[in-house]
Amino acid sequence: MTPQLHGILFAYRDNPHLRELTTHRTVASIPFGGRFRMIDFMLSNMVNAGIDDIGVVMQEKCQSLLDHLGSGKDWDLARKRGGLRVLPPFNNSGTFRGKMEALQNVYSYVNEIRQDYVVMADGDVACNLDLQKVFDQHIATGADITAVCTPKYSGDPQVSTYFKADADGRVIDVLDGPHTAEGLESLKVYILSTKKLVELVDYCASHNLYSFTAAILLAKKDELKIQTYLFDGYVARLTSVASYYARSMELLHEEVGKDLFDLAHPIRTKDRSDPSTFYSPDAKVTNSLVADGCIIEGTVEDCVIFRGVHVAKDAVVRNCVLMQDTVVEEGANIRHVIADKNVTIKAHRTLAGHMSYPLAIDKLSII
């Protein structure tokens, strides 16, 4: 499989419903799960499948993602030939309206892909997907496009795509952004031949079309053989601040953690080489996901704690997501809070959101 598949990741979409979480970054760069970024999951899926030639198509606000990916060495993608290639925006606006327009703007890259097949995916979906199985099915069915989808609904319908398929799994209808979910939800992961991809990019360029969903999946569903691949594992899609909070809290369930962080298919991320977390004798920690490099002296319950967080003596943190290097000072009491990186919550402050409307604090804030 290794010489046959090339990976293309799209990290160009923004979502205003994620508010503070995307002020300084794209959705693909949002921290998730204690030490990861959203893009780590699909990037690791590709690496685990033996794909060692991957391009990341970026948009504006890409600096955070560039810093995170670096040379790609943490994913074993720092290579003289192939490896990780970042593709920043080359048009004047720095934005793209859709996948096909993005690929048109990096056409020389697309036209030089040396593998026979391409897997395209968005960098804002967290799941542990065996792409080898998807590719095997693609070859076995002789499909023009294989679309990975799930019978479990995980995203806001109005920013999601759904497929209706016949008994053989062939797509017979495509719903883009309906008011209610119906059919199989797309995970925005597609496999097709490199020849077909170049052909479709040329077609869209010559007809001023920009959307892969509208111009290809919907308009050509009867012309192309589009086959579904059913994925039944855990999926996290971030479509709002509330959904980010809900997906983060789901990680505290043992079965979710085992599914998403399957040791047989490891999820890789940028290494910080932090020391082990220090728990003081007075610390009380229950049902929480705590990364390396933290100092825990207070009470932490039902939380996701990223690397380098300091919870001081007599501080109480419940049902919170605290991102990298956040400090909760002595005597502070917070619950249902999402604190972005390098936030400081001063001594004896009380902050409270709600599980359906968590309080999100922007990066570098001092409260």
C-alpha positions as CSV (number, residue, x, y, z in Angstrom):
1,M,0.0,0.0,0.0
2,T,2.8,2.4,0.8
3,P,3.8,3.4,-2.7
4,Q,0.1,3.6,-3.9
5,L,-1.4,6.2,-1.6
6,H,-0.7,9.9,-1.2
7,G,-2.4,12.0,1.5
8,I,-3.9,15.5,1.3
9,L,-5.1,17.2,4.4
10,F,-7.3,20.3,4.3
11,A,-6.8,22.8,7.2
12,Y,-8.4,25.8,5.7
13,R,-11.9,25.9,7.1
14,D,-13.0,28.3,9.8
15,N,-16.1,28.2,11.9
16,P,-17.5,31.3,13.6
17,H,-19.5,29.1,16.1
18,L,-16.2,28.1,17.7
19,R,-15.6,31.8,18.7
20,E,-12.6,32.1,21.1
21,L,-11.2,28.7,20.1
22,T,-10.4,29.9,16.6
23,T,-9.4,33.5,17.3
24,H,-5.8,32.7,16.7
25,R,-5.9,29.4,14.8
26,T,-7.8,27.2,12.4
27,V,-10.1,24.4,13.5
28,A,-7.4,21.8,12.6
29,S,-5.1,23.4,15.2
30,I,-7.5,23.4,18.1
31,P,-6.0,21.6,21.1
32,F,-8.0,18.4,22.0
33,G,-7.6,15.5,24.4
34,G,-4.9,16.8,26.8
35,R,-1.9,17.0,24.4
36,F,-3.1,16.8,20.8
37,R,-4.3,19.1,18.1
38,M,-7.3,18.1,15.9
39,I,-5.1,17.5,12.8
40,D,-3.0,15.0,14.7
41,F,-5.7,12.4,14.4
42,M,-6.1,12.3,10.7
43,L,-2.4,12.8,10.1
44,S,-1.7,9.9,12.4
45,N,-4.3,7.8,10.6
46,M,-2.4,8.4,7.3
47,V,1.0,7.6,8.9
48,N,-0.4,4.4,10.5
49,A,-1.5,3.3,7.1
50,G,2.0,3.6,5.7
51,I,1.4,6.9,3.9
52,D,4.7,8.8,3.9
53,D,3.9,11.5,1.4
54,I,1.4,14.0,2.8
55,G,0.4,17.6,1.8
56,V,-1.4,20.0,4.1
57,V,-3.4,22.7,2.4
58,M,-3.6,25.7,4.6
59,Q,-5.6,29.0,4.7
60,E,-5.3,32.1,6.8
61,K,-4.5,32.0,10.5
62,C,-2.1,29.1,9.7
63,Q,0.9,30.2,12.0
64,S,-0.3,28.0,14.9
65,L,-0.5,25.0,12.7
66,L,2.9,25.7,11.0
67,D,4.5,25.9,14.5
68,H,2.9,22.6,15.5
69,L,3.7,20.6,12.4
70,G,7.3,21.9,12.0
71,S,9.3,19.6,9.7
72,G,7.0,16.6,10.4
73,K,9.6,14.7,12.4
74,D,7.2,13.8,15.2
75,W,5.2,11.9,12.6
76,D,8.3,10.4,11.0
77,L,7.6,12.6,7.9
78,A,10.9,14.6,7.8
79,R,12.3,13.1,4.6
80,K,14.4,14.2,1.7
81,R,11.9,12.7,-0.7
82,G,8.2,13.0,0.1
83,G,7.3,13.4,3.7
84,L,5.3,16.3,5.0
85,R,4.7,19.3,2.7
86,V,2.8,22.4,3.9
87,L,0.9,24.3,1.2
88,P,0.1,27.8,2.3
89,P,-2.5,29.9,0.4
90,F,-1.2,31.2,-2.9
91,N,-4.1,33.4,-3.9
92,N,-4.4,37.1,-2.9
93,S,-7.2,36.7,-0.3
94,G,-5.5,33.8,1.5
95,T,-8.8,32.0,1.6
96,F,-10.6,29.3,-0.5
97,R,-14.3,28.7,-1.1
98,G,-13.9,24.9,-1.2
99,K,-11.6,21.9,-1.8
100,M,-11.6,22.2,-5.6
101,E,-10.6,25.8,-5.5
102,A,-7.9,25.0,-3.0
103,L,-6.5,22.3,-5.2
104,Q,-6.6,24.6,-8.2
105,N,-4.4,27.0,-6.3
106,V,-1.8,24.3,-5.7
107,Y,-2.2,22.6,-9.1
108,S,1.5,22.1,-9.7
109,Y,1.6,20.1,-6.5
110,V,-1.4,18.0,-7.4
111,N,-0.1,17.4,-10.9
112,E,3.2,16.0,-9.5
113,I,1.8,13.4,-7.2
114,R,3.6,10.2,-7.9
115,Q,1.3,7.7,-6.2
116,D,-1.6,6.0,-8.0
117,Y,-4.2,7.0,-5.4
118,V,-5.0,9.9,-3.1
119,V,-6.8,10.0,0.2
120,M,-8.2,13.5,1.0
121,A,-9.4,14.4,4.5
122,D,-10.2,17.4,6.6
123,G,-8.0,18.1,9.5
124,D,-10.8,18.8,11.9
125,V,-12.2,15.3,12.6
126,A,-10.9,13.2,15.5
127,C,-11.2,9.4,15.0
128,N,-9.0,6.4,14.8
129,L,-9.6,5.2,11.3
130,D,-7.9,2.2,9.6
131,L,-7.2,3.7,6.1
132,Q,-5.8,0.4,4.9
133,K,-9.3,-1.2,5.2
134,V,-10.8,1.8,3.4
135,F,-8.3,1.5,0.6
136,D,-8.8,-2.3,0.3
137,Q,-12.5,-1.8,-0.1
138,H,-11.9,1.0,-2.7
139,I,-9.9,-1.4,-4.8
140,A,-12.3,-4.3,-4.3
141,T,-15.4,-2.4,-5.3
142,G,-13.8,-0.6,-8.3
143,A,-15.3,2.7,-7.1
144,D,-14.4,6.0,-8.6
145,I,-14.6,7.6,-5.1
146,T,-14.9,5.9,-1.7
147,A,-16.5,8.2,0.9
148,V,-16.0,7.3,4.6
149,C,-19.1,7.9,6.6
150,T,-20.8,6.9,9.9
151,P,-24.3,6.0,11.0
152,K,-23.7,7.9,14.2
153,Y,-24.4,11.6,14.1
154,S,-21.7,13.8,15.5
155,G,-21.9,17.2,13.9
156,D,-24.3,20.1,13.4
157,P,-26.5,19.0,10.4
158,Q,-26.3,22.5,8.8
159,V,-22.5,22.2,8.4
160,S,-22.5,18.5,7.6
161,T,-22.9,16.3,4.5
162,Y,-25.1,13.1,4.4
163,F,-25.3,10.2,2.0
164,K,-28.1,7.9,1.1
165,A,-26.9,4.6,-0.3
166,D,-28.4,1.6,-1.9
167,A,-28.1,-2.0,-0.6
168,D,-24.6,-2.3,-2.2
169,G,-23.4,0.9,-0.5
170,R,-23.4,3.0,-3.6
171,V,-24.4,6.7,-3.1
172,I,-27.7,7.5,-4.6
173,D,-28.3,10.9,-3.0
174,V,-26.3,13.6,-1.2
175,L,-27.6,16.1,1.3
176,D,-25.4,19.1,2.1
177,G,-26.3,21.2,5.2
178,P,-29.9,20.0,5.8
179,H,-31.9,21.2,8.8
180,T,-32.1,17.6,10.2
181,A,-29.6,14.7,9.9
182,E,-30.7,12.0,7.5
183,G,-28.8,9.0,6.1
184,L,-25.0,8.5,6.7
185,E,-22.9,11.4,8.0
186,S,-19.8,12.1,5.9
187,L,-16.4,12.2,7.7
188,K,-15.0,14.2,4.8
189,V,-12.5,11.4,4.0
190,Y,-12.3,10.3,0.3
191,I,-10.2,8.0,-1.7
192,L,-9.9,8.2,-5.5
193,S,-7.2,7.7,-8.1
194,T,-4.7,10.5,-8.8
195,K,-5.7,10.5,-12.4
196,K,-9.3,11.0,-11.5
197,L,-8.5,13.8,-9.1
198,V,-6.5,15.7,-11.7
199,E,-9.3,15.2,-14.1
200,L,-11.8,16.6,-11.6
201,V,-9.6,19.6,-10.7
202,D,-9.3,20.4,-14.4
203,Y,-13.0,20.1,-14.9
204,C,-13.8,22.4,-11.9
205,A,-11.2,25.0,-13.0
206,S,-12.7,25.2,-16.5
207,H,-16.2,25.6,-15.2
208,N,-15.5,28.0,-12.3
209,L,-16.6,25.4,-9.7
210,Y,-15.1,25.3,-6.3
211,S,-17.0,22.9,-4.0
212,F,-16.1,19.2,-4.0
213,T,-19.5,18.4,-2.4
214,A,-21.6,20.4,-4.8
215,A,-19.6,20.1,-8.0
216,I,-18.5,16.5,-7.7
217,L,-20.4,14.4,-5.1
218,L,-23.8,16.0,-5.8
219,A,-23.6,16.9,-9.4
220,K,-21.9,13.7,-10.5
221,K,-23.4,11.1,-8.2
222,D,-25.1,9.4,-11.2
223,E,-22.1,9.6,-13.4
224,L,-19.4,8.4,-10.9
225,K,-19.5,5.3,-8.8
226,I,-19.3,6.8,-5.3
227,Q,-19.1,4.1,-2.7
228,T,-19.6,4.4,1.0
229,Y,-17.3,3.0,3.7
230,L,-19.0,2.6,7.0
231,F,-17.0,3.5,10.1
232,D,-18.6,2.6,13.4
233,G,-16.0,3.9,15.8
234,Y,-15.9,7.1,17.9
235,V,-15.9,10.4,16.1
236,A,-15.4,13.9,17.4
237,R,-16.3,16.8,15.2
238,L,-16.1,20.4,16.5
239,T,-18.9,22.6,15.2
240,S,-19.4,25.0,18.2
241,V,-17.9,25.8,21.6
242,A,-20.6,23.6,23.2
243,S,-19.7,20.7,21.0
244,Y,-16.0,21.1,21.8
245,Y,-16.8,20.9,25.5
246,A,-19.1,17.9,25.0
247,R,-16.6,16.0,22.9
248,S,-13.9,16.8,25.5
249,M,-16.0,15.5,28.4
250,E,-16.7,12.3,26.4
251,L,-13.0,11.5,26.6
252,L,-13.4,10.8,30.3
253,H,-15.5,7.7,29.4
254,E,-13.2,4.6,29.4
255,E,-14.7,3.1,26.2
256,V,-14.2,6.3,24.3
257,G,-10.6,6.6,25.3
258,K,-9.8,3.1,24.3
259,D,-11.4,3.6,20.9
260,L,-9.8,6.9,20.1
261,F,-6.4,6.2,21.6
262,D,-6.0,2.6,20.4
263,L,-2.4,1.6,21.1
264,A,-2.3,-0.6,18.0
265,H,-2.8,2.6,15.9
266,P,-1.1,5.4,18.0
267,I,-2.1,9.0,17.7
268,R,1.1,11.1,17.4
269,T,1.7,14.7,18.3
270,K,4.4,17.3,18.7
271,D,6.8,16.3,21.5
272,R,7.4,18.7,24.4
273,S,9.5,16.4,26.6
274,D,7.7,17.5,29.7
275,P,8.5,15.9,33.1
276,S,6.0,13.8,34.9
277,T,3.0,15.6,36.6
278,F,3.5,16.5,40.2
279,Y,0.6,15.8,42.6
280,S,1.0,17.3,46.1
281,P,0.0,15.3,49.2
282,D,-3.1,17.5,49.5
283,A,-4.2,17.2,45.8
284,K,-7.5,15.5,45.0
285,V,-8.0,14.3,41.5
286,T,-10.9,12.2,40.3
287,N,-12.1,11.0,36.8
288,S,-9.8,13.4,34.9
289,L,-7.4,13.2,32.0
290,V,-4.2,14.9,33.1
291,A,-1.2,15.4,30.7
292,D,2.5,15.5,31.6
293,G,4.3,18.5,33.0
294,C,1.5,19.7,35.4
295,I,1.5,20.7,39.0
296,I,-1.6,19.7,40.8
297,E,-2.0,21.0,44.4
298,G,-5.8,21.6,44.6
299,T,-8.9,19.7,43.7
300,V,-9.6,18.5,40.1
301,E,-12.8,16.6,39.2
302,D,-14.0,15.5,35.8
303,C,-11.6,17.6,33.8
304,V,-9.3,17.5,30.8
305,I,-5.9,19.0,31.8
306,F,-3.3,19.8,29.1
307,R,0.5,19.9,29.5
308,G,2.0,22.5,31.9
309,V,-1.1,23.4,33.8
310,H,-0.8,24.5,37.4
311,V,-3.7,24.1,39.8
312,A,-2.6,25.8,43.1
313,K,-3.4,24.9,46.7
314,D,-7.0,25.2,47.7
315,A,-8.1,25.8,44.1
316,V,-11.1,23.8,42.9
317,V,-11.5,22.9,39.2
318,R,-14.6,20.9,38.2
319,N,-15.9,19.9,34.7
320,C,-13.3,22.1,33.0
321,V,-10.9,21.9,30.0
322,L,-7.7,23.7,30.8
323,M,-5.3,24.1,27.9
324,Q,-1.5,24.2,27.9
325,D,0.2,26.3,30.6
326,T,-3.0,27.6,32.2
327,V,-2.6,28.7,35.8
328,V,-5.4,28.5,38.4
329,E,-4.2,30.4,41.5
330,E,-4.8,29.6,45.1
331,G,-8.4,29.5,46.3
332,A,-9.9,30.0,42.8
333,N,-13.1,28.0,42.1
334,I,-14.1,27.3,38.5
335,R,-16.5,24.9,36.8
336,H,-17.7,24.3,33.2
337,V,-14.8,26.5,31.9
338,I,-12.7,26.1,28.8
339,A,-9.4,28.0,29.3
340,D,-7.3,28.5,26.2
341,K,-3.5,28.4,26.3
342,N,-1.6,30.5,28.9
343,V,-4.7,31.7,30.7
344,T,-4.2,32.9,34.3
345,I,-7.2,32.7,36.7
346,K,-6.2,34.8,39.7
347,A,-6.5,33.8,43.4
348,H,-10.0,33.4,44.9
349,R,-11.8,34.1,41.6
350,T,-15.1,32.2,41.0
351,L,-16.0,31.4,37.4
352,A,-19.0,29.2,36.3
353,G,-20.5,28.3,33.0
354,H,-23.0,25.5,32.3
355,M,-22.6,22.1,30.6
356,S,-24.7,23.3,27.7
357,Y,-23.0,26.8,27.6
358,P,-19.5,26.5,28.9
359,L,-17.5,29.7,29.7
360,A,-14.7,30.0,27.1
361,I,-11.7,32.2,28.0
362,D,-9.4,33.4,25.2
363,K,-5.7,32.7,24.9
364,L,-3.4,34.7,27.2
365,S,-6.3,36.2,29.3
366,I,-5.8,37.1,32.9
367,I,-9.1,36.8,34.9
